[in-house]
Amino acid sequence: MAANDYRSPTPAEKAKLDQSRAMMVEGINEEKSPITRLMPTMTKAARDQQKSATTLRNSVSEKAREGEAYNDAGYKKGGSVKMAKGGSASKRADGCCTKGKTKGRMV
């Protein structure tokens, strides 16, 4: 996906995502339960619940899922990245490497 190629989920999509998250947590907790470890059928039921939660989550568009993840991450809107002390920014990440200094040797 390209940068900013997402959207906020609709209320119906948000409800599906919340339900899928709750189902996944419940399935994981059931799978970790000591009683479940004794009964293979309960383990299978817990895994089936996780699979159905994944299916429900995948029924929501990828753009809406990305938008929810981005919004929940708490990123601020706009602005610029501040440069590290000691110089100008370069095309090479943060400017710590310059052309031709290492010549393929391990530093």
Short mmCIF file of the C-alpha atoms (twelve columns), coordinates in Angstrom:
data_MODEL
# 
_entry.id   MODEL 
# 
loop_
_atom_site.group_PDB 
_atom_site.id 
_atom_site.type_symbol 
_atom_site.label_atom_id 
_atom_site.label_alt_id 
_atom_site.label_comp_id 
_atom_site.label_asym_id 
_atom_site.label_seq_id 
_atom_site.Cartn_x 
_atom_site.Cartn_y 
_atom_site.Cartn_z 
_atom_site.pdbx_PDB_model_num 
ATOM 1   C CA . MET A 1   0.000   0.000   0.000  1 
ATOM 2   C CA . ALA A 2   1.191   3.484   -0.758 1 
ATOM 3   C CA . ALA A 3   1.690   6.063   1.971  1 
ATOM 4   C CA . ASN A 4   -1.595  7.497   3.264  1 
ATOM 5   C CA . ASP A 5   -3.549  4.914   1.271  1 
ATOM 6   C CA . TYR A 6   -6.031  4.249   4.048  1 
ATOM 7   C CA . ARG A 7   -9.284  5.572   5.448  1 
ATOM 8   C CA . SER A 8   -11.098 5.605   8.750  1 
ATOM 9   C CA . PRO A 9   -13.434 2.628   9.190  1 
ATOM 10  C CA . THR A 10  -17.191 3.182   9.068  1 
ATOM 11  C CA . PRO A 11  -19.172 2.495   12.269 1 
ATOM 12  C CA . ALA A 12  -20.215 -0.929  10.916 1 
ATOM 13  C CA . GLU A 13  -16.602 -1.788  10.050 1 
ATOM 14  C CA . LYS A 14  -15.446 -0.543  13.450 1 
ATOM 15  C CA . ALA A 15  -18.008 -2.817  15.131 1 
ATOM 16  C CA . LYS A 16  -16.747 -5.810  13.101 1 
ATOM 17  C CA . LEU A 17  -13.135 -5.029  13.994 1 
ATOM 18  C CA . ASP A 18  -13.975 -4.691  17.687 1 
ATOM 19  C CA . GLN A 19  -15.943 -7.960  17.636 1 
ATOM 20  C CA . SER A 20  -13.113 -9.758  15.837 1 
ATOM 21  C CA . ARG A 21  -10.592 -8.442  18.375 1 
ATOM 22  C CA . ALA A 22  -12.755 -9.644  21.281 1 
ATOM 23  C CA . MET A 23  -13.188 -13.083 19.651 1 
ATOM 24  C CA . MET A 24  -9.447  -13.382 19.094 1 
ATOM 25  C CA . VAL A 25  -8.629  -12.488 22.716 1 
ATOM 26  C CA . GLU A 26  -11.229 -14.949 23.985 1 
ATOM 27  C CA . GLY A 27  -9.881  -17.709 21.727 1 
ATOM 28  C CA . ILE A 28  -6.300  -17.096 22.840 1 
ATOM 29  C CA . ASN A 29  -7.304  -17.087 26.506 1 
ATOM 30  C CA . GLU A 30  -9.264  -20.336 26.048 1 
ATOM 31  C CA . GLU A 31  -6.289  -21.946 24.332 1 
ATOM 32  C CA . LYS A 32  -3.998  -20.983 27.227 1 
ATOM 33  C CA . SER A 33  -6.400  -22.298 29.859 1 
ATOM 34  C CA . PRO A 34  -5.116  -25.357 31.784 1 
ATOM 35  C CA . ILE A 35  -8.476  -27.124 31.359 1 
ATOM 36  C CA . THR A 36  -8.311  -26.677 27.599 1 
ATOM 37  C CA . ARG A 37  -4.934  -28.366 27.463 1 
ATOM 38  C CA . LEU A 38  -6.503  -31.530 28.902 1 
ATOM 39  C CA . MET A 39  -9.317  -31.652 26.339 1 
ATOM 40  C CA . PRO A 40  -8.308  -31.601 22.675 1 
ATOM 41  C CA . THR A 41  -11.842 -30.734 21.533 1 
ATOM 42  C CA . MET A 42  -11.752 -27.507 23.539 1 
ATOM 43  C CA . THR A 43  -8.381  -26.627 22.009 1 
ATOM 44  C CA . LYS A 44  -9.832  -27.159 18.547 1 
ATOM 45  C CA . ALA A 45  -12.822 -24.970 19.441 1 
ATOM 46  C CA . ALA A 46  -10.485 -22.203 20.631 1 
ATOM 47  C CA . ARG A 47  -8.492  -22.381 17.375 1 
ATOM 48  C CA . ASP A 48  -11.705 -22.364 15.336 1 
ATOM 49  C CA . GLN A 49  -12.757 -19.229 17.200 1 
ATOM 50  C CA . GLN A 50  -9.442  -17.574 16.316 1 
ATOM 51  C CA . LYS A 51  -9.887  -18.554 12.660 1 
ATOM 52  C CA . SER A 52  -13.413 -17.125 12.573 1 
ATOM 53  C CA . ALA A 53  -12.114 -13.917 14.187 1 
ATOM 54  C CA . THR A 54  -9.483  -13.662 11.441 1 
ATOM 55  C CA . THR A 55  -12.123 -14.279 8.771  1 
ATOM 56  C CA . LEU A 56  -14.338 -11.572 10.279 1 
ATOM 57  C CA . ARG A 57  -11.411 -9.146  10.381 1 
ATOM 58  C CA . ASN A 58  -10.517 -9.906  6.762  1 
ATOM 59  C CA . SER A 59  -14.109 -9.167  5.705  1 
ATOM 60  C CA . VAL A 60  -13.367 -5.482  6.419  1 
ATOM 61  C CA . SER A 61  -11.489 -3.684  3.638  1 
ATOM 62  C CA . GLU A 62  -7.721  -3.462  3.986  1 
ATOM 63  C CA . LYS A 63  -7.800  0.333   3.744  1 
ATOM 64  C CA . ALA A 64  -10.167 0.538   6.719  1 
ATOM 65  C CA . ARG A 65  -7.990  -1.859  8.758  1 
ATOM 66  C CA . GLU A 66  -4.882  0.193   7.965  1 
ATOM 67  C CA . GLY A 67  -6.726  3.383   8.904  1 
ATOM 68  C CA . GLU A 68  -7.770  1.945   12.244 1 
ATOM 69  C CA . ALA A 69  -4.238  0.775   12.986 1 
ATOM 70  C CA . TYR A 70  -2.830  4.183   12.054 1 
ATOM 71  C CA . ASN A 71  -5.388  6.048   14.173 1 
ATOM 72  C CA . ASP A 72  -4.892  3.720   17.160 1 
ATOM 73  C CA . ALA A 73  -1.106  4.129   16.966 1 
ATOM 74  C CA . GLY A 74  -1.487  7.744   18.075 1 
ATOM 75  C CA . TYR A 75  0.522   9.440   15.352 1 
ATOM 76  C CA . LYS A 76  0.317   13.213  15.216 1 
ATOM 77  C CA . LYS A 77  -0.851  14.899  12.044 1 
ATOM 78  C CA . GLY A 78  1.571   16.779  9.809  1 
ATOM 79  C CA . GLY A 79  4.785   18.399  10.934 1 
ATOM 80  C CA . SER A 80  8.344   17.640  10.039 1 
ATOM 81  C CA . VAL A 81  11.063  15.374  11.330 1 
ATOM 82  C CA . LYS A 82  13.808  17.127  13.252 1 
ATOM 83  C CA . MET A 83  17.370  16.577  12.141 1 
ATOM 84  C CA . ALA A 84  20.002  15.120  14.436 1 
ATOM 85  C CA . LYS A 85  22.706  17.411  15.820 1 
ATOM 86  C CA . GLY A 86  25.794  18.047  13.803 1 
ATOM 87  C CA . GLY A 87  24.932  18.709  10.221 1 
ATOM 88  C CA . SER A 88  22.653  18.516  7.316  1 
ATOM 89  C CA . ALA A 89  20.418  15.639  6.350  1 
ATOM 90  C CA . SER A 90  21.458  13.484  3.445  1 
ATOM 91  C CA . LYS A 91  19.935  10.892  1.196  1 
ATOM 92  C CA . ARG A 92  21.748  8.262   3.242  1 
ATOM 93  C CA . ALA A 93  19.386  7.868   6.185  1 
ATOM 94  C CA . ASP A 94  20.515  10.154  9.004  1 
ATOM 95  C CA . GLY A 95  23.770  11.300  7.436  1 
ATOM 96  C CA . CYS A 96  26.023  8.978   9.428  1 
ATOM 97  C CA . CYS A 97  27.430  7.247   6.341  1 
ATOM 98  C CA . THR A 98  29.140  8.978   3.486  1 
ATOM 99  C CA . LYS A 99  30.049  7.616   0.095  1 
ATOM 100 C CA . GLY A 100 33.158  5.501   -0.210 1 
ATOM 101 C CA . LYS A 101 34.330  5.446   3.411  1 
ATOM 102 C CA . THR A 102 33.890  1.746   4.220  1 
ATOM 103 C CA . LYS A 103 34.472  0.257   0.735  1 
ATOM 104 C CA . GLY A 104 32.793  -2.992  1.715  1 
ATOM 105 C CA . ARG A 105 34.844  -3.633  4.843  1 
ATOM 106 C CA . MET A 106 33.217  -4.470  8.147  1 
ATOM 107 C CA . VAL A 107 33.577  -1.561  10.534 1 
# 
